[in-house]
Amino acid sequence: MAPKNTGQAEGKGTADDNNKNARLQAVGAAIEQIKQRYGDGSIMKLGDAKRTNVDAIPTGCLSLDLALGVGGMPRGRVVEIFGPEASGKTTLAQHVIAEIQKLGGTAAFVDAEHALDPEYAAKIGVNINELLISQPDNGEQALEITETLVRSGAVDVVVIDSVAALVPKAEIEGEMGDQHMGLQARLMSQALRKLTGITAKTNTVVIFINQIRHKIGIVFGNPETTSGGNALKFYCSVRVEVRRSAQIKQGDKIIGNQVKVKIVKNKVAPPFRACTFDIMYNEGISISGDMLDQGVEQGVITKSGNSYSYNEIKLGVGRETAKAFLKADPKLIAKLRKEIMDKAQAAENAPATKEKEKAQT
């Protein structure tokens, strides 16, 4: 049997190593060149990223924060809230504004519909004295204002209400009955190409509120679509669908709506999660009611018959009584929120932990 030619094998291995080292040096030189030209953070290995967890702004609604998977609206991303008329889209956006203001942040509201109600916003918890508001004349102006606010890096949340009201300048200056095919879609596509990058760099949350339209002549499939073309669907990281599911009555008087929210797109957590909560007239989202329901679901609040309790604290008999008790005690709500969030997160991480332990054994 002929002996193996070990010299040739070693020579080939050395050549491969030299080639690999040369390639690594070339990549390193390219990375340094990019950093010098565009600044630190312009390119990096994915594992070297400083921030692995997605930073988020709470919505104020615990069930929605859990459904979003990251504890709220993700920073540095574009978000779309859409649904039928009077379903609670603007209310939800205003709750996000109220939450960032509580955290000491700055929010702006681009009111393209010219329909913001300051009194209702104040009842929800928005500090209207600190809220930046713009009521632009046309779509181009609205999106330029949005870009300027985002580029400043000093605004945490920008809400645009709504995409359907972002009317191109050519349409406003034209005559009634003039055809302007695809103008708004092109406007949105151009704006989002610019906004997406600077939104990520400045860590701003940009929320577009959108309306539903119906496609003509659709027999099979869902005839519903959103206005403004397809660009927003592609560029946004989170799409939130809001729909009324039932009316809340006190006797014969309607005092609010039960709302079902579905996360139809989510790039930062698993999508297609849903939640249900109450929106009360002149109050906004019922934080105490949502907290009560989530507490029972997670086993933090005990429900025995029709009475509710948390540890040794009796919350009351009947859902409305327990809601009123929680509403009067903000410190208890904050404590419950943390405990429920921790328990929900632990339950979500449990399967991954078990798999890891199984792999180690």
C-alpha positions in Angstrom: 0.0 0.0 0.0 1.4 3.4 -1.1 2.0 5.9 1.7 -0.2 9.0 1.7 1.3 12.2 0.4 1.1 14.2 3.6 3.3 17.0 2.2 0.7 17.8 -0.5 -2.2 17.8 2.0 -0.4 20.1 4.4 0.5 22.5 1.5 -3.1 22.6 0.4 -4.3 23.3 4.0 -1.8 26.1 4.4 -2.9 27.7 1.1 -6.5 27.5 2.2 -5.7 29.1 5.5 -3.7 31.9 3.8 -6.6 32.5 1.4 -9.1 32.6 4.3 -6.9 35.1 6.3 -6.5 37.3 3.2 -10.3 37.4 2.8 -10.9 38.2 6.5 -8.3 41.0 6.2 -10.1 42.4 3.1 -13.5 42.3 4.9 -12.0 44.0 7.9 -10.4 46.7 5.7 -13.8 47.3 3.9 -15.6 47.6 7.3 -13.1 50.2 8.5 -13.5 52.1 5.3 -17.3 52.1 5.6 -17.1 53.2 9.3 -14.7 56.1 8.5 -17.0 57.2 5.7 -20.4 56.8 7.3 -19.7 56.7 11.0 -19.8 54.1 13.8 -22.7 51.7 13.7 -23.1 52.0 9.9 -22.0 48.3 9.6 -21.4 45.6 12.2 -21.7 41.9 12.7 -25.3 41.0 13.8 -24.0 39.4 17.0 -22.0 42.6 17.9 -25.2 44.7 18.1 -25.4 46.6 21.4 -29.2 46.4 21.7 -30.7 43.0 21.2 -34.1 43.7 22.8 -36.6 45.9 21.0 -37.3 49.1 23.0 -41.0 49.9 23.0 -43.4 52.6 24.1 -46.4 51.2 26.1 -49.9 51.7 24.6 -51.4 52.0 28.1 -53.5 48.8 27.3 -51.9 45.8 28.9 -53.6 43.2 26.7 -52.4 45.0 23.6 -48.9 45.4 24.9 -48.8 41.6 25.5 -50.3 41.0 22.0 -47.6 43.2 20.4 -45.0 40.9 22.1 -42.5 43.6 23.0 -44.5 45.5 25.6 -45.8 48.3 23.3 -45.2 50.1 20.0 -41.6 49.3 18.9 -39.2 52.3 18.7 -37.5 53.1 15.4 -40.3 51.6 13.4 -43.3 52.6 11.3 -46.7 51.4 12.6 -50.1 51.3 10.9 -53.3 51.4 12.8 -56.3 50.7 10.5 -60.0 49.7 10.8 -63.5 50.9 10.1 -64.9 54.3 11.0 -65.3 55.0 14.8 -63.5 51.8 15.8 -61.0 53.4 18.2 -58.0 54.0 16.0 -57.3 57.6 17.0 -58.1 56.8 20.6 -55.5 54.1 20.6 -52.9 56.5 19.1 -53.7 59.1 21.6 -53.1 56.6 24.4 -49.6 56.0 23.1 -49.1 59.8 23.1 -50.3 60.0 26.7 -47.9 57.1 27.7 -44.8 58.7 26.2 -45.7 62.0 27.8 -45.8 60.3 31.2 -42.3 59.0 30.5 -41.1 62.5 29.8 -41.0 62.2 26.0 -42.3 64.4 23.3 -45.1 63.6 20.9 -46.5 65.3 17.7 -49.9 64.9 16.0 -50.1 65.6 12.3 -53.9 66.2 12.0 -54.5 65.9 8.2 -58.2 65.3 8.9 -58.5 68.5 10.9 -60.7 66.7 13.4 -58.7 66.4 16.6 -60.8 67.0 19.7 -58.6 68.5 22.4 -61.1 68.0 25.2 -61.4 64.2 24.5 -57.6 64.0 24.2 -57.2 65.6 27.6 -59.7 63.1 29.1 -57.6 60.2 27.7 -54.6 61.6 29.5 -52.8 63.6 26.8 -51.1 66.7 28.0 -52.4 69.1 25.3 -50.2 71.9 26.5 -47.1 69.9 25.5 -48.5 68.1 22.4 -47.1 69.4 19.1 -49.9 69.6 16.6 -49.9 70.4 12.9 -52.9 70.8 10.5 -51.3 70.7 7.1 -52.9 72.0 3.9 -52.0 69.0 1.7 -50.3 65.6 1.7 -46.9 66.8 0.7 -46.8 69.3 3.4 -47.9 66.8 6.0 -45.2 64.3 5.1 -42.5 67.0 4.9 -43.5 68.1 8.4 -43.3 64.5 9.6 -39.9 64.0 8.1 -38.6 67.2 9.7 -39.9 66.1 13.1 -38.4 62.6 12.8 -35.1 63.9 11.5 -34.8 66.2 14.5 -34.3 63.2 16.8 -36.1 65.0 19.6 -39.6 63.7 19.0 -40.5 60.2 20.4 -43.8 59.6 18.7 -45.3 61.1 15.5 -49.0 60.3 14.7 -50.4 61.0 11.2 -54.2 61.0 11.2 -54.9 59.8 8.6 -53.4 58.4 5.4 -56.7 58.8 3.5 -56.6 62.6 4.3 -53.1 63.0 2.8 -54.4 64.6 -0.4 -51.8 65.4 -3.0 -51.4 69.1 -3.8 -52.3 68.5 -7.5 -55.6 67.1 -6.5 -56.4 70.0 -4.1 -55.5 72.6 -6.7 -57.4 70.8 -9.5 -61.0 70.9 -10.4 -63.8 68.6 -8.9 -64.1 65.5 -11.1 -60.4 65.6 -12.3 -58.8 62.1 -12.4 -55.6 61.8 -10.5 -54.7 58.1 -10.8 -52.2 56.8 -8.3 -51.0 60.2 -7.0 -51.5 59.4 -3.4 -49.9 55.9 -3.7 -46.8 57.5 -5.3 -46.7 60.1 -2.6 -46.8 57.5 0.1 -44.2 55.3 -1.6 -41.8 58.2 -1.9 -42.3 59.4 1.7 -41.8 56.0 3.2 -38.6 55.4 1.3 -37.2 58.4 3.1 -38.9 58.0 6.5 -38.0 54.4 7.2 -34.3 54.9 7.5 -34.4 58.1 9.6 -37.1 56.6 11.8 -34.7 53.8 12.7 -31.7 56.1 13.3 -33.6 58.5 15.5 -35.5 55.7 17.4 -38.9 57.4 16.7 -42.2 55.7 16.5 -44.2 56.9 13.4 -47.8 55.9 13.6 -50.0 56.1 10.5 -53.8 55.9 11.1 -55.5 54.5 8.0 -59.1 53.9 6.8 -60.7 50.9 5.1 -61.9 50.9 1.5 -63.7 48.3 -0.5 -62.5 47.0 -3.8 -65.1 47.0 -6.6 -66.1 43.8 -8.2 -64.6 41.3 -5.7 -66.7 38.2 -5.5 -64.3 35.8 -3.8 -61.9 36.8 -1.0 -61.8 39.8 1.2 -62.9 43.0 -0.6 -61.4 45.3 2.1 -58.2 47.2 1.5 -56.5 50.3 3.0 -56.1 53.6 1.3 -52.7 55.0 0.1 -51.5 52.0 -2.0 -49.3 49.1 -0.9 -46.2 51.0 0.2 -47.3 51.4 3.8 -48.1 47.6 4.1 -44.5 46.8 3.1 -42.6 49.4 5.0 -44.4 49.2 8.4 -43.1 46.8 11.0 -46.4 46.5 12.8 -49.9 46.6 11.4 -52.8 46.8 14.0 -56.3 46.1 12.9 -59.0 47.6 15.2 -62.7 46.6 15.0 -65.7 47.1 17.2 -67.1 43.8 18.4 -69.9 44.8 20.7 -71.6 47.7 22.4 -71.4 48.2 26.2 -74.7 49.3 27.7 -75.8 50.6 31.1 -79.5 49.9 30.9 -80.6 51.2 27.5 -77.8 53.7 27.3 -74.7 52.9 25.3 -71.6 53.9 27.3 -68.8 52.4 25.2 -67.7 49.7 22.8 -65.9 46.4 23.1 -63.0 46.4 20.7 -61.1 43.5 19.1 -57.5 44.2 18.0 -55.5 41.9 15.8 -51.8 42.3 15.0 -51.9 41.3 11.3 -48.2 42.0 10.7 -45.4 42.0 13.2 -41.6 42.1 12.4 -40.5 42.3 16.0 -42.5 39.4 17.6 -44.9 36.6 16.5 -47.8 38.0 14.5 -51.6 37.3 14.4 -52.1 37.7 18.1 -55.4 39.2 19.2 -56.9 40.9 22.2 -60.1 42.4 23.3 -60.7 45.5 25.5 -63.3 48.2 26.3 -63.3 51.7 25.0 -65.6 53.9 27.1 -67.0 57.1 25.9 -65.4 60.2 27.3 -62.7 58.0 29.0 -60.9 56.1 26.3 -59.5 52.6 26.9 -60.7 51.1 30.2 -57.3 50.5 31.7 -58.8 49.1 35.0 -61.1 46.7 33.1 -58.3 45.5 30.9 -56.1 45.0 33.9 -58.8 43.0 35.7 -59.4 40.7 32.7 -55.7 40.1 32.2 -55.1 39.5 35.9 -57.8 36.8 36.0 -56.4 35.2 32.8 -52.9 35.1 34.1 -53.9 33.9 37.6 -52.7 37.1 39.4 -56.3 38.1 40.4 -58.6 35.5 41.9 -62.2 35.4 40.7 -64.5 33.5 43.0 -68.1 33.5 41.7 -68.7 37.2 41.1 -66.1 38.6 43.5 -62.5 39.6 42.7 -59.5 39.7 45.0 -55.7 40.2 44.7 -53.8 38.5 47.5 -55.5 39.7 50.6 -57.1 42.7 48.9 -60.8 42.5 48.2 -61.4 44.3 44.9 -65.2 44.0 45.0 -68.2 42.0 44.0 -69.1 42.4 40.3 -66.8 43.5 37.4 -67.8 47.2 37.5 -67.2 47.4 41.2 -63.7 45.8 40.9 -63.0 48.2 37.9 -63.9 51.2 40.0 -61.7 50.0 42.9 -58.7 49.6 40.6 -59.3 52.9 38.9 -59.1 54.7 42.2 -55.7 53.1 43.0 -53.1 53.9 40.3 -50.3 52.4 42.5 -52.1 49.1 42.6 -52.6 49.2 38.8 -48.9 49.8 38.3 -48.0 46.9 40.7 -50.5 44.5 38.9 -49.2 45.5 35.5 -45.6 44.6 36.4 -46.6 41.3 38.0 -48.9 40.3 35.0 -46.2 41.3 32.5 -43.6 39.3 34.3 -45.8 36.2 34.5 -46.8 36.4 30.9 -43.2 36.8 29.8 -42.1 33.9 31.9 -44.9 31.7 30.4 -43.8 32.7 26.9 -40.1 31.9 27.6 -40.9 28.6 29.4 -40.9 26.4 26.2 -37.6 27.9 25.0 -36.1 27.3 28.5 -37.3 23.7 28.5 -35.8 23.0 25.1 -32.5 24.5 26.2 -32.4 22.3 29.4 -33.3 19.3 27.3 -30.5 20.0 24.8 -28.0 20.4 27.7 -29.0 17.0 29.2 
